[in-house]
Amino acid sequence: MFSIEHEFDATVVTLVDEGSENLQEDVIVNSFEECVTIEQFDPRTDQTMRITLSISQMRDLAAAIELPEGVYRRDPSDSKT
């Protein structure tokens, strides 16, 4: 399950783990104009862990999900993928 909320300066996507075993904490993705942050609470440390990706890194990640093993470079003229 997931939710999408549009706030003033970001789009927030929350991913909820609905499996039956080994459930993970919710993942919160904040998409800003200049970057994307990914957050997840770590109950072992009692802290929220955050990763910040540039928009270019996020585009690379989105493209990589569908590709086989290898090394790739996106065409810089293709700003939509």
C-alpha positions in Angstrom: 0.0 0.0 0.0 1.2 3.5 -0.6 -0.1 7.1 -0.3 0.7 10.2 -2.3 0.4 13.7 -0.8 1.2 17.0 -2.6 2.5 19.6 -0.2 3.6 23.2 -0.9 7.3 22.4 -1.7 7.3 18.6 -2.2 5.4 15.5 -3.2 5.5 12.9 -0.4 5.0 9.2 -1.1 4.7 6.8 1.8 5.2 3.1 1.2 3.7 0.7 3.8 5.0 -2.9 4.0 1.9 -5.2 4.0 3.7 -8.6 3.9 2.8 -11.3 6.4 6.3 -11.7 7.9 9.4 -9.6 8.6 7.5 -6.3 8.1 9.7 -3.3 7.6 9.0 0.3 8.7 7.3 2.7 6.4 9.5 4.3 3.7 8.8 8.0 3.1 10.0 9.5 -0.2 10.0 13.3 -0.4 10.4 14.7 -3.9 11.6 18.3 -4.0 12.5 20.4 -7.0 16.3 19.9 -6.5 16.5 16.5 -4.8 14.7 13.4 -3.5 15.0 12.2 0.1 14.2 8.7 1.3 13.5 8.1 5.0 12.9 5.1 7.1 12.8 4.7 10.9 15.3 2.2 12.3 13.9 0.7 15.6 17.4 -0.7 16.5 18.9 2.8 16.8 15.6 4.6 17.5 16.5 7.1 14.7 15.2 8.0 11.2 17.7 7.2 8.5 17.8 9.6 5.5 19.3 9.3 2.1 19.4 12.3 -0.3 19.6 11.7 -4.1 20.0 14.4 -6.7 17.4 14.4 -9.4 20.0 12.9 -11.8 20.7 10.0 -9.4 16.9 9.4 -9.0 16.5 9.3 -12.8 19.4 6.8 -13.0 17.8 4.7 -10.2 14.4 4.7 -12.0 16.1 3.6 -15.3 18.2 1.0 -13.6 15.3 -0.9 -12.1 14.3 -2.2 -15.6 17.8 -2.9 -17.0 19.9 -6.1 -16.9 23.3 -6.2 -15.2 25.9 -3.9 -16.7 27.3 -0.3 -16.7 25.1 2.4 -18.2 25.0 6.1 -18.8 21.7 7.9 -19.6 21.6 10.2 -22.6 21.8 13.7 -21.1 19.5 15.1 -23.7 16.7 12.7 -22.5 15.6 14.6 -19.3 12.4 12.5 -18.9 14.0 9.2 -18.1 
